[in-house]
Amino acid sequence: MKKGCLISSILVFALLSAGLIYYFYQNNKKDPVIYEYVKPEKGDIEIKAVTTGSIKPRKEVNIKPQVSGVIDRLFVEAGDKVTKGQNIARIKLVPSQVNINNAQSGVELSKLRYQDAKRELDRQRSVSSGNLDITQAKSRYDNAVQEEQRQKNLFEDGVISEKEYQQAQLNLQLEKNSYDNAKISSSNTLQQFVTEVDIRRQEMNAAINNLQLLREGATQNSSQVSNIIKSTVDGMVLEVPVEEGSSVIERNNFNEGTTVASVADMSTLIFEGTVDESDVGKIKQGMPLVLTVGALNETSFNGVLEFISPKGNLEEGSVKFMIRAAIKDDYEDAFLRAGYSANADIILDKKTDLLVVNERDVIYRNDSTFVELVTGDQEFSETKVELGISDGIIVEVVGGLSSEDEIKLRSDPNNN
């Protein structure tokens, strides 16, 4: 009885051991590795620098008011197309009472000065018309004429010497010059009074216009109303940052003034972005680039690099250089909007119809490059190759391979 139980236990143990051995054998058994291979292909390689930026109008103008006040009415909104001289907004003037009082005082003072100048001009005209300012000079000249004639008669009769007669002639010439100068001085004096009246009249008109400008926003002699803001260019209104009732400040030498609207020519757009200092030495003006706008479902546009900043700026620990590119493709149907983010691929080098392989299939060792060439069924040998340009994914094969050769794929993570 005991002997039969022992034999049964041994058989059970043997069966369990055989089952465990078979289980571990099956788990540890590996399938033979089958390597794939591929032939070199013809392809194109582009080497490019990638930068980010945005779409901007080439010409954008901020419209600012000529006077301070409150926006009474807006005539346009963002998206409207405007022409040069078109009304943008109207300003309700809120002048200071102190400024109005000063302007009124200036008008009264200028009127008094103008009246005084007119009275002086009338007096001078009376003097000039009666020759009162040259009477004395004319009298001396007439006396000198008579004296010269008397001296001449005496000289001819031999009563006086020639020297005395010449002195009389000299006195006559001096008195004549004095008389002529007096007439010229009288004319000039009259003209000075006429000029003075004109100056005082202009001062009075300027004071009146200044008062009218403060009260109404326009002058009597001006066709342009200063409280009406007009567009200075043709284009599209990009932004109206103010609302009706908002206060605005005029532009002057000490203040930029409040921007009432931004107008831009949307027919000529540009791309502005930044390039890292590691790439800026590789690019130059005139290089082609491809712009990709994410907001337009990755739509691409061709452009040309037209500006590279000579000075870099430190941004987030690295030096960046600003670049600008002109967009050459027609974008009317796409309707590019100012401010769209875009990526630009600057084409540094491009070659076509090359013999290429995937760079992952290349073995790099000791400054040399190799591929595993197929020599038989699942048999490979390393072959040295000469490579050209690479875009990081595919690389040009310059020598060592032909389009008929087959090379081992090294994409399998189990390959070494």
C-alpha positions in Angstrom: 0.0 0.0 0.0 2.7 2.4 1.0 4.8 1.4 -1.9 2.0 2.2 -4.4 1.5 5.7 -2.9 5.3 6.3 -3.2 5.3 5.3 -6.9 2.3 7.5 -7.6 3.9 10.5 -5.9 7.0 10.0 -7.9 5.1 9.9 -11.2 3.1 13.0 -10.3 6.3 14.9 -9.5 7.9 13.8 -12.7 4.9 14.9 -14.8 4.9 18.3 -13.0 8.6 18.7 -13.6 8.2 17.9 -17.3 5.4 20.4 -17.6 7.4 23.2 -15.9 10.4 22.4 -18.1 8.2 22.6 -21.3 6.6 25.8 -20.1 9.9 27.6 -19.5 11.3 26.3 -22.7 8.3 27.7 -24.7 8.6 31.1 -22.9 12.3 31.4 -23.5 12.3 30.3 -27.1 12.9 33.3 -29.5 11.8 33.5 -33.1 14.7 34.1 -35.5 15.3 37.8 -36.3 14.3 38.7 -39.8 16.0 41.9 -41.0 14.4 44.2 -43.6 16.3 46.0 -46.3 15.7 48.8 -48.7 17.2 50.4 -51.8 18.5 54.0 -51.9 15.9 56.3 -53.6 15.9 59.5 -55.6 14.8 62.5 -53.6 15.1 66.2 -52.8 16.8 67.7 -49.7 16.1 71.2 -48.3 18.1 72.7 -45.5 16.2 75.4 -43.7 16.1 77.6 -40.7 12.8 77.8 -38.8 11.6 81.0 -37.2 8.3 82.2 -35.7 6.7 85.6 -36.0 3.5 87.3 -37.2 1.9 88.9 -40.2 1.9 92.7 -40.2 1.0 95.4 -42.7 3.9 97.1 -44.3 2.3 100.5 -43.7 0.2 101.2 -40.6 -0.8 104.7 -39.4 -2.2 105.8 -36.1 -4.8 108.6 -36.6 -4.6 111.2 -33.8 -6.6 114.3 -33.1 -5.5 117.9 -33.6 -7.5 119.2 -30.5 -8.3 117.8 -27.1 -11.9 117.0 -26.2 -14.5 114.2 -26.0 -15.4 111.8 -28.9 -18.8 113.0 -29.9 -19.3 110.5 -32.8 -17.4 107.7 -34.6 -17.9 107.3 -38.3 -16.0 104.0 -38.8 -15.4 100.7 -37.1 -12.7 98.1 -37.3 -12.8 96.3 -40.7 -14.1 99.3 -42.7 -12.2 100.5 -45.8 -11.4 104.2 -45.8 -9.9 106.6 -48.2 -7.5 109.5 -47.6 -9.5 112.5 -46.2 -12.5 110.4 -45.1 -14.1 111.3 -41.7 -13.0 109.1 -38.9 -14.5 110.8 -35.8 -15.9 114.1 -34.5 -14.6 115.7 -31.3 -16.7 117.8 -28.9 -14.4 120.5 -27.6 -14.3 121.2 -23.9 -12.1 124.3 -23.7 -10.9 125.7 -20.4 -12.7 128.9 -19.4 -9.3 130.4 -18.5 -8.1 129.8 -22.1 -11.2 131.4 -23.5 -10.9 134.4 -21.3 -7.2 134.8 -22.3 -8.2 134.5 -25.9 -10.9 137.1 -25.6 -8.4 139.5 -23.9 -6.0 138.8 -26.7 -8.6 139.8 -29.3 -9.4 143.1 -27.5 -5.7 144.0 -27.1 -5.0 143.2 -30.8 -8.0 145.4 -31.9 -6.6 148.3 -29.9 -3.1 147.9 -31.4 -4.7 147.7 -34.8 -6.6 150.9 -34.3 -3.5 152.8 -33.0 -1.5 151.6 -36.1 -4.3 152.9 -38.4 -4.3 156.3 -36.7 -0.5 156.6 -37.1 -0.8 155.6 -40.7 -3.4 158.3 -41.4 -1.2 160.9 -39.7 1.8 159.9 -41.7 -0.2 160.1 -44.9 -1.3 163.6 -44.1 2.3 164.6 -43.4 3.5 163.0 -46.6 0.8 164.4 -48.8 1.6 168.0 -47.6 5.4 167.4 -47.8 5.6 168.6 -44.2 8.5 166.2 -43.4 10.6 167.4 -46.3 9.8 171.2 -46.3 12.9 172.2 -44.4 15.2 170.1 -46.7 13.5 171.6 -49.8 13.9 175.1 -48.4 17.7 174.6 -47.9 18.0 173.1 -51.3 16.2 176.1 -53.0 18.5 178.5 -51.0 21.5 176.6 -52.2 20.4 176.9 -55.8 20.0 180.6 -55.5 23.3 181.0 -53.7 25.1 178.9 -56.4 23.6 181.1 -59.1 24.7 184.3 -57.3 28.3 182.9 -56.8 28.4 181.9 -60.4 27.6 185.5 -61.5 30.2 186.9 -59.2 32.8 184.4 -60.5 32.1 185.3 -64.1 32.5 189.0 -63.2 35.8 188.3 -61.6 34.7 189.4 -58.1 35.3 186.0 -56.4 37.9 183.3 -56.9 37.2 180.0 -58.5 37.7 178.3 -55.2 34.8 180.2 -53.6 32.6 179.3 -56.6 33.5 175.6 -56.2 32.5 175.7 -52.6 29.1 177.1 -53.5 28.7 174.2 -56.1 29.7 171.7 -53.4 27.1 173.1 -51.0 24.4 172.9 -53.7 25.2 169.2 -54.3 25.1 168.4 -50.5 21.7 170.1 -50.1 20.4 168.3 -53.2 21.5 165.0 -51.7 19.8 165.9 -48.4 16.6 166.8 -50.2 16.6 163.5 -52.1 17.3 161.5 -48.9 14.5 163.3 -47.2 12.0 162.3 -49.9 13.2 158.7 -49.8 13.0 158.7 -46.0 9.5 160.1 -46.2 8.4 157.3 -48.5 10.1 154.6 -46.4 8.5 156.0 -43.2 5.1 155.8 -44.9 5.7 152.2 -46.0 6.8 151.3 -42.5 3.5 152.5 -41.1 1.6 150.6 -43.8 3.6 147.4 -42.8 2.8 148.1 -39.2 -0.9 148.2 -39.9 -0.7 144.9 -41.8 1.1 143.3 -38.9 -1.4 144.5 -36.4 -4.3 143.3 -38.7 -2.7 139.8 -38.9 -2.3 139.7 -35.1 -5.9 140.7 -34.7 -7.1 138.0 -37.2 -4.9 135.4 -35.5 -6.4 136.3 -32.1 -9.9 136.1 -33.5 -9.2 132.7 -35.2 -7.7 131.4 -31.9 -10.8 132.3 -30.0 -13.0 130.8 -32.7 -10.9 127.6 -32.7 -11.3 127.3 -28.9 -15.0 127.7 -29.1 -15.9 125.9 -32.4 -13.0 123.8 -33.4 -12.5 125.6 -36.7 -11.3 128.9 -38.0 -13.1 131.3 -40.3 -10.3 131.1 -43.0 -9.7 127.4 -42.8 -11.6 124.8 -44.9 -10.6 122.1 -42.5 -12.4 121.6 -39.3 -9.9 120.7 -36.6 -12.5 118.8 -34.5 -13.2 116.5 -37.4 -10.6 113.7 -37.5 -9.8 112.5 -41.0 -7.9 109.5 -42.4 -4.5 110.4 -43.7 -4.1 107.3 -45.9 -6.1 104.8 -47.9 -6.6 101.4 -46.3 -8.5 99.4 -43.8 -9.4 100.3 -40.2 -7.6 97.7 -38.1 -8.6 99.1 -34.7 -10.7 101.8 -33.0 -9.4 101.9 -29.5 -11.8 104.6 -28.3 -15.5 104.8 -27.9 -18.0 107.7 -28.1 -17.7 109.7 -24.9 -14.0 108.9 -24.4 -11.6 111.8 -23.7 -8.8 112.3 -26.2 -5.6 114.4 -26.1 -4.3 116.3 -29.1 -0.8 115.5 -30.5 1.9 118.1 -29.9 5.6 118.4 -29.3 5.2 117.1 -25.7 2.6 114.4 -26.1 2.0 111.7 -28.7 -1.8 112.2 -28.4 -4.6 109.6 -28.2 -4.9 107.1 -31.1 -8.4 107.3 -32.4 -8.0 104.7 -35.1 -5.3 102.5 -36.8 -5.4 102.4 -40.6 -3.3 100.1 -42.7 -2.8 99.1 -46.3 -3.7 95.4 -46.3 -2.7 94.9 -49.9 1.0 94.8 -48.9 1.7 92.5 -45.9 5.0 91.4 -44.5 6.2 88.8 -42.1 8.2 89.8 -39.0 10.0 87.3 -36.8 13.2 86.5 -35.0 16.1 84.3 -35.8 18.5 82.7 -33.3 22.1 83.9 -33.4 23.2 80.3 -34.4 21.2 80.7 -37.7 21.6 84.4 -38.5 25.0 83.9 -40.0 23.6 81.4 -42.5 20.9 83.7 -44.0 21.1 86.7 -46.2 18.7 89.1 -48.0 16.9 87.7 -51.0 16.7 84.1 -49.7 13.3 82.5 -50.3 11.1 81.3 -47.5 7.9 79.5 -46.9 5.3 80.9 -44.5 2.9 78.7 -42.7 -0.2 80.3 -41.1 -1.8 78.0 -38.5 -5.0 79.9 -38.4 -5.6 79.1 -42.0 -5.3 75.4 -41.7 -1.6 75.4 -42.2 -1.9 77.3 -45.5 1.5 78.2 -47.0 2.7 81.3 -48.7 6.0 82.1 -50.5 8.1 85.0 -49.4 11.5 86.7 -49.8 13.7 87.8 -47.0 14.3 91.5 -47.3 15.8 92.7 -44.0 18.0 91.3 -41.2 18.5 93.4 -38.2 22.2 94.4 -37.6 21.6 94.3 -33.8 20.4 91.4 -31.7 18.3 91.5 -28.5 18.7 89.2 -25.6 15.4 87.2 -25.2 15.0 84.3 -22.7 18.8 83.8 -22.4 19.6 83.8 -26.1 20.3 86.5 -28.7 17.6 87.0 -31.3 17.8 89.0 -34.5 14.7 90.5 -36.1 14.0 89.7 -39.7 11.4 90.9 -42.2 10.1 89.2 -45.3 7.8 90.3 -48.2 4.9 88.0 -49.0 4.9 87.3 -52.7 1.9 85.0 -53.2 -1.6 86.3 -53.8 -3.5 86.2 -50.5 -6.7 88.0 -51.3 -8.7 84.7 -51.2 -7.1 83.6 -48.0 -7.7 87.0 -46.4 -4.6 87.3 -44.2 -5.3 89.3 -41.1 -2.8 91.5 -39.3 -1.5 89.7 -36.2 -1.7 86.1 -37.5 1.0 84.0 -36.0 3.1 82.3 -38.6 6.2 80.0 -39.0 8.8 80.7 -41.6 11.1 78.1 -43.2 14.1 80.0 -44.6 15.5 77.9 -47.4 19.3 77.8 -46.8 20.1 75.2 -49.4 18.1 73.0 -51.8 19.2 70.1 -54.0 17.0 67.9 -56.2 17.2 64.5 -57.8 19.7 63.1 -55.3 20.5 59.5 -54.2 19.3 59.5 -50.6 18.9 57.1 -47.7 17.4 57.5 -44.3 19.9 58.9 -41.9 18.8 56.4 -39.2 20.2 53.6 -41.4 23.7 55.1 -41.4 26.4 54.0 -39.0 28.7 56.7 -37.7 32.1 55.6 -36.4 35.4 57.4 -36.0 34.6 60.2 -38.4 33.5 57.7 -41.0 30.1 56.6 -42.2 28.9 53.1 -43.1 25.8 51.2 -44.2 25.1 47.5 -43.9 25.0 46.2 -47.5 22.9 43.1 -48.3 25.3 40.3 -49.4 22.9 37.3 -49.2 19.8 36.0 -47.5 19.9 37.8 -44.1 23.6 38.4 -44.6 25.1 41.9 -44.4 28.4 43.5 -44.5 29.4 47.1 -43.6 30.3 49.3 -46.5 31.9 52.7 -46.2 29.9 55.5 -47.9 30.5 59.2 -48.6 27.6 61.4 -47.6 26.5 64.9 -48.7 23.9 67.3 -47.3 21.3 66.2 -44.8 18.1 67.6 -43.4 18.2 65.5 -40.3 15.9 62.8 -41.8 17.4 61.8 -45.1 21.0 62.3 -46.3 22.6 62.5 -49.7 24.8 59.6 -50.8 27.7 60.9 -52.8 29.7 57.7 -53.2 29.9 54.1 -52.1 26.3 53.1 -53.1 24.2 52.8 -56.3 20.5 52.8 -56.7 20.6 49.0 -57.2 22.2 48.2 -53.9 20.2 47.2 -50.9 20.9 48.2 -47.3 19.8 46.9 -44.0 17.1 48.9 -42.2 18.2 49.8 -38.7 14.7 50.9 -37.4 14.3 47.7 -35.3 15.0 48.6 -31.7 16.6 45.1 -31.2 19.3 45.9 -33.9 22.7 47.0 -32.7 
